[in-house]
Amino acid sequence: MIRKMISWNVNGIRACLTKGFLESMQALDADIICLQETKVQQGQVELKEPPLDGYHQYWNYAQRKGYSGTAVFSREEPLHVQLGLGISEHDTEGRVITLEFERFYLVTAYTPNAQEGLARIDYRMAWEDAFRAYLQVLDAKKPVVFCGDLNVAHQEIDLKNPKPNRGKAGFSDEERGKFSELLQAGFIDTFRYLYPERAGAYSWWSYRFHAREKNAGWRIDYFCVSARLAEHIQSAGIHAEIYGSDHCPVELLIDL
């Protein structure tokens, strides 16, 4: 079965709803929709109307109001759902949701930002190790598809201005190294797997300096899969034409 999956950091679902979110979801018509940075608490938003009325919905809320948070919408009901990594120090910010299906796991994640001056880099490194270990445990059972705002541009080709951003949050050697470790653990960055030399393909742009108009962006939103799913990848795309957030949706079409 070929499944179409979408991942989008909406930078606040309530704000995104006023900027065409439902229309975008109708146009994309995905089987699974993963959202990051929802910035809501339980009961603050209801998404039961078309085109989302046919989906099973799962939300993971941060303890802190108006911060972080993730959601998954799936047309197929999963066998099991887990919120978080099962590690208390990493599970207060609503950053991970896992859906188990018959043939694969689907994980969406909103990776912690290292922050200005790499103020949170130590926590980020601990998170990276815990998240990678979590994915490896799942991968030992059945193949994994994971997606989300991973808050790192892996290679210089993944951002417009690599040299002045070297060492800054999202493009530090430490964060890039952890992403390399993740891939070496048996996973594939689907977009770069299909398009190893495609430049100018970004998923996030600063709201400052007319960055999106100039396409001065970063590719920090990903769909990654277990390496043994490589031959099942049909396509990987970036919907830069869709507005509503400082990120745009990314897409995976995969035969599972």
Rosetta silent file (secondary structure, phi, psi, omega in degrees, C-alpha in Angstrom):
SEQUENCE: MIRKMISWNVNGIRACLTKGFLESMQALDADIICLQETKVQQGQVELKEPPLDGYHQYWNYAQRKGYSGTAVFSREEPLHVQLGLGISEHDTEGRVITLEFERFYLVTAYTPNAQEGLARIDYRMAWEDAFRAYLQVLDAKKPVVFCGDLNVAHQEIDLKNPKPNRGKAGFSDEERGKFSELLQAGFIDTFRYLYPERAGAYSWWSYRFHAREKNAGWRIDYFCVSARLAEHIQSAGIHAEIYGSDHCPVELLIDL
SCORE:     score description
SCORE:     0.000 S_00000001
   1 L     0.000  127.822  177.394    0.000    0.000    0.000 S_00000001
   2 E   -86.475  127.056  179.960    1.348    3.403   -1.004 S_00000001
   3 E  -116.477  139.382  175.065    0.932    5.982    1.716 S_00000001
   4 E  -103.191  125.184 -178.080    1.238    9.736    1.435 S_00000001
   5 E  -123.158  143.097  179.316    2.619   11.404    4.548 S_00000001
   6 E  -126.090  139.113  172.410    2.983   15.073    5.410 S_00000001
   7 E  -127.196  136.427 -176.463    5.021   16.706    8.179 S_00000001
   8 E  -151.045  123.673  167.157    4.666   20.380    9.064 S_00000001
   9 E   -81.521  108.133 -172.714    5.903   22.620   11.855 S_00000001
  10 L   -86.918   -8.522  178.815    2.864   24.888   12.016 S_00000001
  11 L    51.579   50.478 -179.370    4.394   27.351   14.540 S_00000001
  12 L   100.661  102.330 -175.581    1.112   27.483   16.454 S_00000001
  13 H   -65.657  -33.651 -179.335   -1.874   25.569   15.082 S_00000001
  14 H   -65.681  -40.235  176.570   -4.359   28.267   16.095 S_00000001
  15 H   -67.500  -41.037 -177.995   -2.466   30.899   14.098 S_00000001
  16 H   -64.988  -31.889  178.191   -2.012   28.508   11.179 S_00000001
  17 H   -62.053  -28.120  178.877   -5.761   27.841   11.079 S_00000001
  18 L   -84.552   -3.281 -176.481   -6.275   31.522   10.222 S_00000001
  19 L  -120.262   28.756  172.687   -3.749   31.229    7.385 S_00000001
  20 L    92.973   18.366 -176.741   -5.265   28.469    5.274 S_00000001
  21 H   -57.226  -49.749 -176.648   -4.303   25.346    7.224 S_00000001
  22 H   -64.200  -39.539  177.710   -7.481   23.405    6.440 S_00000001
  23 H   -63.506  -39.240  177.949   -7.364   24.363    2.774 S_00000001
  24 H   -64.888  -41.812  179.555   -3.757   23.203    2.580 S_00000001
  25 H   -66.189  -36.367  176.998   -4.600   19.876    4.198 S_00000001
  26 H   -64.120  -41.884 -179.298   -7.472   19.358    1.786 S_00000001
  27 H   -68.171  -37.791 -178.159   -5.197   20.017   -1.175 S_00000001
  28 H   -74.700  -34.376  172.468   -2.436   17.721    0.130 S_00000001
  29 L    51.116   55.310 -176.159   -4.897   14.891    0.883 S_00000001
  30 L   -90.720  156.471  175.450   -2.419   12.835    2.925 S_00000001
  31 L   -79.037  -34.211  178.011   -2.958    9.510    4.666 S_00000001
  32 E  -133.186  130.782  178.641   -0.903   10.636    7.669 S_00000001
  33 E  -120.407  123.842  178.336   -0.365   14.245    8.791 S_00000001
  34 E  -114.227  131.059 -178.741    2.276   15.037   11.428 S_00000001
  35 E  -120.500  144.415  174.954    2.420   18.455   13.084 S_00000001
  36 E  -126.188  158.432 -179.549    5.068   20.037   15.292 S_00000001
  37 L    54.891   52.439 -179.070    5.062   23.144   17.473 S_00000001
  38 L   -71.418  -30.774  174.332    1.295   23.059   17.884 S_00000001
  39 L    59.432   38.501  176.995    1.493   25.359   20.938 S_00000001
  40 L  -133.221  162.424  172.094   -1.831   24.294   22.459 S_00000001
  41 L  -108.131  164.621 -179.519   -3.165   22.553   25.550 S_00000001
  42 L   -55.945  132.588  177.916   -5.910   19.947   25.605 S_00000001
  43 L    89.352   -6.411 -177.258   -9.293   21.462   24.751 S_00000001
  44 L   -81.879  -19.002  179.347   -7.902   24.644   23.185 S_00000001
  45 L  -148.202  139.710  175.387   -8.575   23.572   19.608 S_00000001
  46 L  -119.217  128.437 -179.986  -10.957   21.121   17.926 S_00000001
  47 L  -124.196   66.567 -177.608  -10.194   19.870   14.417 S_00000001
  48 L  -104.942   -6.430 -176.001  -13.160   17.653   13.665 S_00000001
  49 L   -83.914  164.160  174.703  -14.423   19.469   10.568 S_00000001
  50 L   -58.280  144.200    5.755  -13.639   18.562    6.932 S_00000001
  51 L   -91.889   14.048 -173.845  -11.124   17.719    5.644 S_00000001
  52 L   -98.661    3.743 -175.364   -9.905   16.323    8.998 S_00000001
  53 L   -70.899  -16.980 -179.134  -13.122   14.598   10.088 S_00000001
  54 L   -95.498   11.866 -175.730  -11.986   11.257    8.658 S_00000001
  55 L  -109.609  146.640  165.237   -8.767   11.030   10.695 S_00000001
  56 E   -80.838  132.583 -173.382   -7.848    9.479   14.012 S_00000001
  57 E  -115.102  138.588  179.055   -6.166   12.252   16.016 S_00000001
  58 E  -137.226  128.343 -176.129   -3.384   12.016   18.589 S_00000001
  59 E  -123.853  143.126  171.765   -1.917   14.982   20.472 S_00000001
  60 E  -124.977  114.256 -173.733    1.036   15.347   22.808 S_00000001
  61 L   -99.207  142.733  172.612    0.908   18.577   24.805 S_00000001
  62 L   -74.993  150.427  175.145    3.761   20.330   26.557 S_00000001
  63 L   -65.427  -35.783  179.365    3.329   21.030   30.264 S_00000001
  64 L   -78.834  129.508 -176.647    4.284   24.638   29.571 S_00000001
  65 L   -68.649  142.840  175.357    1.422   26.559   27.972 S_00000001
  66 L    68.156   28.971 -171.735    1.815   27.910   24.446 S_00000001
  67 L  -141.278  140.675  170.539    4.977   25.911   23.825 S_00000001
  68 L    52.395 -144.621  178.258    6.145   22.993   21.703 S_00000001
  69 L    93.757  147.990  179.678    3.678   20.118   21.225 S_00000001
  70 E  -137.959  163.909  176.705    3.018   17.612   18.445 S_00000001
  71 E  -152.625  151.137  173.539    0.043   15.946   16.756 S_00000001
  72 E  -133.060  136.205  175.235   -0.601   13.112   14.303 S_00000001
  73 E  -118.489  124.353 -176.794   -3.689   12.584   12.136 S_00000001
  74 E  -132.902  130.347  176.139   -4.046    9.142   10.558 S_00000001
  75 L   -68.565  -36.540  177.005   -6.768    7.742    8.337 S_00000001
  76 L   -88.929  133.584  177.917   -5.800    4.227    9.407 S_00000001
  77 L   -74.478  127.275 -179.476   -6.226    3.473   13.098 S_00000001
  78 L   -74.027  163.010  175.691   -2.888    2.380   14.582 S_00000001
  79 L   -72.400  -32.850 -174.619   -2.384   -0.733   16.671 S_00000001
  80 E  -158.102  148.886  178.470   -0.811    1.292   19.462 S_00000001
  81 E  -129.374  134.230  174.505    0.080    4.907   20.281 S_00000001
  82 E  -125.414  132.369  174.699    2.839    6.160   22.565 S_00000001
  83 E   -99.003  124.601  178.711    3.326    9.741   23.680 S_00000001
  84 L    86.169 -177.605 -179.425    6.929   10.645   24.433 S_00000001
  85 L   -94.994   -8.010 -174.170   10.062    8.531   24.687 S_00000001
  86 L    81.394   19.471  179.440    9.186    6.976   28.030 S_00000001
  87 L  -125.296  115.622 -169.306   11.974    9.010   29.682 S_00000001
  88 H   -56.043  -40.385 -176.575   10.729   11.552   32.210 S_00000001
  89 H   -67.450  -17.551 -178.492   13.408   14.188   31.575 S_00000001
  90 H  -108.360    0.686 -169.843   12.482   14.263   27.866 S_00000001
  91 L  -113.552   22.446  179.074    8.716   13.928   28.085 S_00000001
  92 L   -98.503   -6.463 -172.881    7.503   17.233   29.549 S_00000001
  93 L  -112.963    9.415  173.291    7.513   19.218   26.297 S_00000001
  94 L    63.750   39.631 -167.574    5.210   17.093   24.109 S_00000001
  95 L   -94.944  -12.061 -174.001    7.871   16.431   21.503 S_00000001
  96 E  -138.299  137.697  169.963    7.297   12.853   20.296 S_00000001
  97 E  -133.442  134.387  177.820    4.366   10.701   19.164 S_00000001
  98 E  -120.952  128.221  173.507    4.729    7.100   17.946 S_00000001
  99 E  -112.497  128.684  176.315    2.072    5.182   16.034 S_00000001
 100 E  -100.379  124.840  173.840    2.520    1.454   15.534 S_00000001
 101 L  -112.447  175.775 -175.920    1.002   -0.085   12.415 S_00000001
 102 L   -58.291  -41.749 -172.261    1.109   -3.679   11.223 S_00000001
 103 L  -108.485   -7.751 -176.436    4.172   -3.237    9.017 S_00000001
 104 L  -161.868  165.570  169.241    5.944   -0.166   10.413 S_00000001
 105 E  -103.801  142.877  171.991    6.272    2.452   13.129 S_00000001
 106 E  -116.248  123.351 -179.622    5.545    6.125   12.439 S_00000001
 107 E  -123.962  129.363  170.247    7.309    8.611   14.729 S_00000001
 108 E  -114.293  143.365 -175.310    6.989   12.366   14.640 S_00000001
 109 E  -141.542  145.607  170.640    9.366   14.557   16.610 S_00000001
 110 E  -118.571   96.645 -173.461   10.008   18.191   17.385 S_00000001
 111 L   -68.655  136.739  179.687   13.684   18.241   18.325 S_00000001
 112 L   -58.671  139.286  176.253   14.712   20.778   21.002 S_00000001
 113 L   -77.339  136.399  179.018   16.382   23.926   19.691 S_00000001
 114 L   -69.731  -16.424  174.958   19.955   24.432   20.932 S_00000001
 115 L    71.648  166.322 -178.009   19.066   28.137   21.348 S_00000001
 116 H   -54.807  131.653 -179.827   21.083   31.313   20.979 S_00000001
 117 H    68.838   17.212 -178.032   24.719   30.821   21.858 S_00000001
 118 H    55.900   37.695 -176.309   24.079   27.071   22.085 S_00000001
 119 L   -62.034  -26.348 -177.165   22.674   27.666   25.564 S_00000001
 120 L  -113.742   24.216 -173.806   20.803   24.363   25.498 S_00000001
 121 H   -66.580  -35.465 -179.786   23.377   22.280   23.610 S_00000001
 122 H   -63.896  -43.781  176.992   24.066   19.891   26.494 S_00000001
 123 H   -65.015  -40.622  179.322   20.381   19.023   26.764 S_00000001
 124 H   -58.731  -42.347  179.745   20.172   18.772   22.983 S_00000001
 125 H   -64.861  -40.510  177.576   23.012   16.234   22.925 S_00000001
 126 H   -64.614  -41.537  176.695   21.322   14.139   25.626 S_00000001
 127 H   -60.068  -47.270 -177.887   18.055   14.285   23.680 S_00000001
 128 H   -57.486  -44.996 -179.915   19.779   13.197   20.472 S_00000001
 129 H   -64.299  -41.560 -179.179   21.294   10.141   22.143 S_00000001
 130 H   -68.322  -41.324 -178.949   17.985    9.181   23.755 S_00000001
 131 H   -66.795  -43.568  178.475   15.997    9.676   20.553 S_00000001
 132 H   -61.564  -44.072  178.772   18.457    7.657   18.454 S_00000001
 133 H   -62.511  -39.896  178.177   18.410    4.806   20.986 S_00000001
 134 H   -61.299  -46.366  179.573   14.601    4.880   21.004 S_00000001
 135 H   -63.776  -37.162  179.886   14.446    4.615   17.207 S_00000001
 136 H   -66.085  -36.233  176.009   16.927    1.743   17.209 S_00000001
 137 H   -63.517  -44.017  177.745   14.757   -0.222   19.643 S_00000001
 138 H   -63.865  -45.246 -176.081   11.761    0.258   17.350 S_00000001
 139 H   -61.930  -26.818  177.631   13.793   -0.553   14.245 S_00000001
 140 L   -70.220  -18.642 -177.942   14.792   -3.901   15.741 S_00000001
 141 L   -97.092  -46.394  177.309   11.091   -4.858   15.762 S_00000001
 142 L  -162.391  162.503 -175.777    9.856   -3.447   12.429 S_00000001
 143 L   -58.844  153.647 -175.950   10.834   -0.667    9.985 S_00000001
 144 E  -121.341  136.738  165.605   10.523    2.948   11.105 S_00000001
 145 E  -114.043  121.849  176.490    9.408    6.118    9.351 S_00000001
 146 E  -129.782  148.296 -172.528   10.209    9.217   11.375 S_00000001
 147 E  -148.593  169.181  173.297    9.655   12.845   10.548 S_00000001
 148 E   139.867 -175.377  173.734    9.512   16.311   11.949 S_00000001
 149 E   -83.245  101.525 -176.693   11.357   19.502   12.639 S_00000001
 150 L   -91.863    1.574  170.756   14.729   18.044   13.623 S_00000001
 151 L    54.810   38.994  173.979   16.241   21.525   14.069 S_00000001
 152 L  -153.191  134.958  167.214   19.439   20.831   12.139 S_00000001
 153 L   -94.379  115.788 -168.303   20.691   21.518    8.642 S_00000001
 154 L   -71.595  -47.932 -175.099   22.904   18.504    8.096 S_00000001
 155 L  -121.153  166.167  179.783   25.149   19.607    5.231 S_00000001
 156 H   -59.335  -31.076  179.321   26.181   22.941    3.733 S_00000001
 157 H   -66.031  -15.186 -174.815   23.813   22.277    0.822 S_00000001
 158 H   -89.877    5.830  171.484   20.954   22.317    3.335 S_00000001
 159 E  -149.214  155.640 -173.465   21.056   26.047    4.032 S_00000001
 160 L   -67.593  -42.552 -173.381   21.533   29.164    1.950 S_00000001
 161 L  -123.646   76.039 -174.882   24.374   30.735    3.946 S_00000001
 162 H   -66.774  -38.839 -172.519   26.443   27.992    5.600 S_00000001
 163 H   -63.608  -51.121  179.980   29.626   29.926    6.311 S_00000001
 164 H   -69.804  -14.899 -178.670   28.230   32.723    8.545 S_00000001
 165 H   -98.704   -1.676  179.739   25.971   30.191   10.317 S_00000001
 166 L   -58.882  127.901  178.876   28.686   27.664   11.138 S_00000001
 167 L    89.080   -7.593  178.671   28.604   26.946   14.858 S_00000001
 168 L   -88.410  165.697 -179.951   25.205   28.547   15.414 S_00000001
 169 L   -53.901  130.048 -178.539   22.103   26.723   16.643 S_00000001
 170 L    92.275  -14.745  177.859   20.913   24.343   13.954 S_00000001
 171 L  -144.083   33.554  175.367   24.279   24.264   12.175 S_00000001
 172 L   -83.502  156.147  177.639   26.746   23.533   14.947 S_00000001
 173 H   -60.162  -35.622 -178.607   29.283   20.765   14.528 S_00000001
 174 H   -64.353  -47.303 -178.480   27.732   19.009   17.514 S_00000001
 175 H   -68.155  -42.413  178.630   24.205   18.930   16.060 S_00000001
 176 H   -63.811  -37.643  178.184   25.355   17.977   12.589 S_00000001
 177 H   -64.263  -39.028  178.682   27.477   15.209   14.064 S_00000001
 178 H   -66.830  -35.674  176.829   24.497   13.769   15.925 S_00000001
 179 H   -66.963  -38.559  175.090   22.460   13.720   12.719 S_00000001
 180 H   -60.446  -42.190  178.041   25.309   11.843   11.043 S_00000001
 181 H   -61.488  -38.040  178.995   25.248    9.361   13.919 S_00000001
 182 H   -62.084  -45.858  178.829   21.512    8.928   13.399 S_00000001
 183 H   -65.421  -40.300  179.690   21.986    8.071    9.742 S_00000001
 184 H   -66.198  -19.142  178.752   24.876    5.740   10.574 S_00000001
 185 L   -79.124    0.632  174.142   22.559    3.921   12.979 S_00000001
 186 L   114.303   27.738 -178.429   20.642    2.613    9.970 S_00000001
 187 E  -125.617  161.628 -176.334   18.390    5.383    8.693 S_00000001
 188 E  -124.416  133.026  168.004   18.020    7.371    5.455 S_00000001
 189 E   -79.392  104.320 -168.518   17.254   11.064    4.887 S_00000001
 190 H   -61.614  -40.407 -178.235   14.721   10.415    2.116 S_00000001
 191 H   -64.947  -47.041 -177.852   14.995   13.779    0.369 S_00000001
 192 H   -72.652  -26.417  174.607   18.790   13.752    0.210 S_00000001
 193 H   -62.613  -42.568 -179.503   18.747   10.049   -0.751 S_00000001
 194 H   -81.670  -32.318 -173.709   16.704   10.911   -3.852 S_00000001
 195 L  -130.406   70.578 -173.393   18.285   14.307   -4.550 S_00000001
 196 L   -63.281  -21.476 -176.382   21.893   14.237   -3.282 S_00000001
 197 L  -120.546   12.080 -177.637   22.900   17.428   -5.094 S_00000001
 198 L   -78.215  115.100  178.365   19.710   19.489   -5.130 S_00000001
 199 L   -97.441  165.878  176.818   20.437   22.941   -3.718 S_00000001
 200 L    74.795   12.780 -179.795   17.969   25.692   -2.835 S_00000001
 201 L  -103.417  103.827 -173.808   15.498   23.225   -1.295 S_00000001
 202 L  -125.851  158.102 -179.204   14.529   24.593    2.110 S_00000001
 203 L  -122.801   -6.142  178.668   11.719   24.054    4.614 S_00000001
 204 E  -141.326  139.692  177.196   12.230   26.984    7.040 S_00000001
 205 E  -136.295  138.564  174.928   12.854   30.682    6.512 S_00000001
 206 L   -61.817  149.137  173.820   13.342   33.419    9.069 S_00000001
 207 L   -74.979   -8.396 -176.443   10.577   36.012    9.264 S_00000001
 208 L   -93.630  156.965  169.981   13.344   38.639    9.113 S_00000001
 209 L    59.424   27.200  178.747   15.065   40.231    6.124 S_00000001
 210 L    53.212   39.730 -173.180   12.481   38.960    3.590 S_00000001
 211 L   -61.158  -39.293 -177.807   14.206   35.589    3.823 S_00000001
 212 L   -70.856  -37.993  177.033   11.409   33.598    2.200 S_00000001
 213 L   -60.138  -35.429 -178.834   11.121   36.000   -0.732 S_00000001
 214 L   -90.192   -2.380 -173.304   14.859   35.555   -1.282 S_00000001
 215 L    52.429   42.241  174.873   14.705   31.801   -0.551 S_00000001
 216 L   -94.398   76.845 -170.920   17.397   32.279    2.082 S_00000001
 217 E  -121.002 -171.108  178.795   16.305   29.244    4.032 S_00000001
 218 E  -133.510  145.083  171.139   17.292   26.070    5.834 S_00000001
 219 L  -100.000   99.785 -177.694   16.205   22.450    5.301 S_00000001
 220 L  -123.963    2.917  178.228   15.536   21.320    8.874 S_00000001
 221 E  -109.935  131.584 -167.365   12.315   19.326    8.371 S_00000001
 222 E  -135.543  154.606  156.523   12.775   15.695    7.393 S_00000001
 223 E  -117.557  120.157  176.217   11.294   12.341    6.560 S_00000001
 224 E  -119.173  152.230 -179.569   13.754    9.597    7.436 S_00000001
 225 E  -138.821  159.665  171.443   13.235    5.856    7.140 S_00000001
 226 E   -56.374  140.550 -174.681   14.935    2.606    8.101 S_00000001
 227 H   -56.173  -32.379 -178.524   17.581    1.819    5.510 S_00000001
 228 H   -72.019   -4.711  174.536   15.784   -1.364    4.475 S_00000001
 229 H   -94.022    2.212 -174.382   12.870    0.759    3.255 S_00000001
 230 H   -51.490  -46.541 -176.210   15.041    2.562    0.684 S_00000001
 231 H   -72.624   -8.941  179.713   13.614    0.700   -2.301 S_00000001
 232 H   -92.800   -9.099  179.663   10.077    1.465   -1.093 S_00000001
 233 E   -69.341  123.579  178.642   10.502    5.261   -1.300 S_00000001
 234 E   -92.699  -44.023  178.618    8.347    6.591   -4.126 S_00000001
 235 E  -165.022  158.544  175.003    9.030   10.317   -3.753 S_00000001
 236 E  -138.119  130.544 -174.451   10.067   12.995   -1.253 S_00000001
 237 E  -138.173  164.410  176.898    9.000   16.599   -1.633 S_00000001
 238 E  -127.912  121.225 -174.979    9.046   20.046   -0.054 S_00000001
 239 L   -93.933   68.970 -178.893    5.934   22.218   -0.433 S_00000001
 240 L   -65.208  -14.524  179.712    7.549   25.651   -0.426 S_00000001
 241 L   -78.579  -11.000 -177.532    4.444   27.007   -2.164 S_00000001
 242 L   -97.536  122.677  179.823    2.367   26.485    0.986 S_00000001
 243 L  -102.306 -177.619 -179.827    2.368   29.325    3.497 S_00000001
 244 L   124.188  -11.910 -179.399    0.866   29.632    6.982 S_00000001
 245 L  -153.518  172.347  172.252    4.028   29.146    9.066 S_00000001
 246 L   -79.982   -8.831  170.084    7.720   29.988    8.911 S_00000001
 247 E  -105.226  162.678  170.589    8.111   26.325    7.901 S_00000001
 248 L  -118.546  161.602  178.661    6.499   24.619    4.931 S_00000001
 249 L   -68.404  146.769  169.778    5.171   21.040    4.763 S_00000001
 250 E  -116.166  155.976 -169.516    7.453   18.216    3.660 S_00000001
 251 E  -134.281  147.681  171.646    6.123   15.045    2.065 S_00000001
 252 E  -133.743  132.792  170.921    6.937   11.362    1.697 S_00000001
 253 E  -113.967  119.952 -173.251    5.278    8.888   -0.631 S_00000001
 254 E  -142.647  142.386  179.869    6.229    5.333    0.336 S_00000001
 255 E   -92.918  108.858 -178.501    5.031    1.829   -0.480 S_00000001
 256 L  -119.337    0.000    0.000    4.461   -0.027    2.780 S_00000001
